[in-house]
């Protein structure tokens, strides 16, 4: 993931007043992983890593806000149940009037 892609996503998130601090924490963790992996769109993730990076300590909080990001159209989550592989998160551009 390149810096200009990161800035596009952050600008999009900034405009959405329905996002709260927990959403931002999760999105920041996902973007960070994407940046480290060099992936602009589809990022390999683990719940443990996202929770650690976002400083979310409880499973109910993680699941609630992660699910809300899916419902709001920011991410598409593809779980992988194999212990040797990671699940994937696809970053989506939520359509707004300005974009």
N, C-alpha and C positions, 0 to 999 in steps of 0.2 A: 504494500500500500504506500502510495506516495503522499507527500505532505499536502498537495492540493486536494487530493481525495479526502483526507482527514478534515481539512478546512471546510469542504463542501458539506460533509455530514454534520460537523459542529454548527455550521451556520443554519442548517435545516433544523437541528434540535433546538437551537436558540429561539427560533420563531414560534415553537409550539408551547403554548402556555399550559397545556394539559400534562406536560412532563414534570415530574417532581425530582427530588434529589436522588431517590432510589433508582428511577429510570436512568438518570444521568450517570450514576455510578456503574450500572450494568452496561450501558452503552459505551462508556469510557473504557471499561475493562475489555469489551469486545473489540473496540477500535484499537486498543493497545496490542491485543493479540494479533489482530490483522496486520498492524504495522510491523510487529516483530517477525511475522511469517512472510511478509512481503506480498500478502494477498489483498487485493482491493475489494473483493466482493464476498467470496466464500471462505469462511474462516473455521478452522478446526478448533473445537473448544472442549473443555471438560467443566462440569459443574464446580468441581473443587477449585479449579484455577480461576474461574469467573468470580466465585464467591471470595476467594482470597484477594484478588485484585480490586474488587469493588468494596471490600470491607463489610460485606453483608454476612452476618454471623448465623442467621437462622434460616432453616429450609423454607418455612412458610413465607417469609418475606421475599426470599429469592424467587420462589415459584410464582408468587402473586405478581410481582413486577416483571418477571421474565415473560409470563403469559400475557400481561397487558401490552408489552412491546410487540408481541406477535399480533394481538388483536388490533392494535393501532396501526399496524402495517409497517413497522420499522425493521422487523427481522422475520425471516422464515427459518424455523428450526427443524433440522432433520436429525432425529436421534439415531444413535448407533448403540446397540446393546452388546456388541462384541467387546470384550475387555482389552483387546489389542488395538482397537481403533477408536478414534475420537468422533464425537458427534460434530455436525456442521451447522453453522449459523450463516445464513445469507443476508447481507445487508441490502435493504430495499430503500428506494427513495420514495417516501410518502409524498403523495401529490398534494400540493397546496395551491392556493390562488396565485402566490408570488413566484412559484418555481416553474 
